Amino acid sequence: MIGAPIGAAGIGGVTSTDTSAPFLLRPDGDTTTIGWIDPVGGVIDIYQNIDEITASDSDFVQSNRTFSATVAPLAADLKVRLYDGATMIVEWTHTDISDTFVDVEQTLTAPQFAAITSFANLFIEFDDDQGNVYRFQLSDPPGGAGAPVKVKYRYRKVVG
């Protein structure tokens, strides 16, 4: 087996670029950490490694995913989902990710934004397609939220 966890660093969370109600929601607590760890192997309060405003390459969470050298060596996929409580609002899939950081900014469509019933109940989930799921709650915005809303995160494959 070749060790190659999927890493996510400096998750900005969810932002609104509406100048009448701008906000930044950052990770506020872990919900599920199945197969995901912080840089030193910890599994408690790992959200603190991705809650900074400016992304840091040395502050991250990573999955314990391993890859078989005989089946698609080092191929890595990542699904990122935004939930309102138990309701999935949107899912983004990244396939064959590389070992360099990719900064992502996804803008919610009008129907996706309309599907959010409570900004106090938003979660982001990372899924490495191997049973390793990391889900964290986002902070509650200080005031009303307006569109457009963007989800920001970064990822890479950590080889070695």
Buried (B, 14 or more C-beta within 10 A) or exposed (E): EEEBBBBBBBBBBBBBEBEEBEBBBBBBEBBBBEBBBBBEEEBEEBBBBBBBEEBEEEBBBBBBBEBEEEEEEBEBBBBBBBBBEEEEBBEEEBEEBEEEBEEBEBEBBEEBBEBBEEBEBBBBBBBBBBEBBBBBBBBEBEEEBBBEBBBBBBBBBBEE
